[in-house]
Amino acid sequence: MVVTPATVDMFWLEGPSRITQFEEIDFLQRLERNQLPVARQHQETVKALLVLSRGKGWTLRGKTGWTSTKDYNNGWFVGWLEQNGKPYFFALNVEPKNNGPAMETFIKGRRALTEKLLHQEFKLMQ
């Protein structure tokens, strides 16, 4: 990652920084286990901020992300579902059809697709 005073508020959206889905999952696993090199209190605060929804016996935590240039759009939805004490990590990376502009369906669709997969394919969040 390239983080400078000039890029500190946009480095994750623009520029040469790259992360793979595997690196995202590794980061999320270390956060979930409080194994990041920051104070445990701060990790707990971040985990509380990531809560998107709760149900009987489960909690969904996640964060969307979006990279956009004049020629390219790329969207993320990363996080984990904790159900009955067991975490299920995910990192979805998608691009709009025909590399078009990020429309509302693309923006909301990242989370909706992930929840559908967790619910229908893996029988979670029930």
Rosetta blueprint (number, residue, H / E / L):
1 M L
2 V L
3 V L
4 T L
5 P L
6 A L
7 T L
8 V L
9 D L
10 M L
11 F L
12 W L
13 L L
14 E L
15 G L
16 P L
17 S L
18 R L
19 I L
20 T L
21 Q H
22 F H
23 E H
24 E H
25 I H
26 D H
27 F H
28 L H
29 Q H
30 R H
31 L H
32 E H
33 R L
34 N L
35 Q L
36 L L
37 P L
38 V L
39 A L
40 R H
41 Q H
42 H H
43 Q H
44 E H
45 T H
46 V H
47 K H
48 A H
49 L H
50 L L
51 V E
52 L E
53 S E
54 R E
55 G E
56 K L
57 G L
58 W E
59 T E
60 L E
61 R E
62 G E
63 K E
64 T E
65 G E
66 W E
67 T E
68 S E
69 T L
70 K L
71 D L
72 Y L
73 N E
74 N E
75 G E
76 W E
77 F E
78 V E
79 G E
80 W E
81 L E
82 E E
83 Q E
84 N L
85 G L
86 K E
87 P E
88 Y E
89 F E
90 F E
91 A E
92 L E
93 N E
94 V E
95 E L
96 P L
97 K H
98 N H
99 N H
100 G L
101 P L
102 A L
103 M L
104 E H
105 T H
106 F H
107 I H
108 K H
109 G H
110 R H
111 R H
112 A H
113 L H
114 T H
115 E H
116 K H
117 L H
118 L H
119 H H
120 Q H
121 E H
122 F L
123 K L
124 L L
125 M L
126 Q L
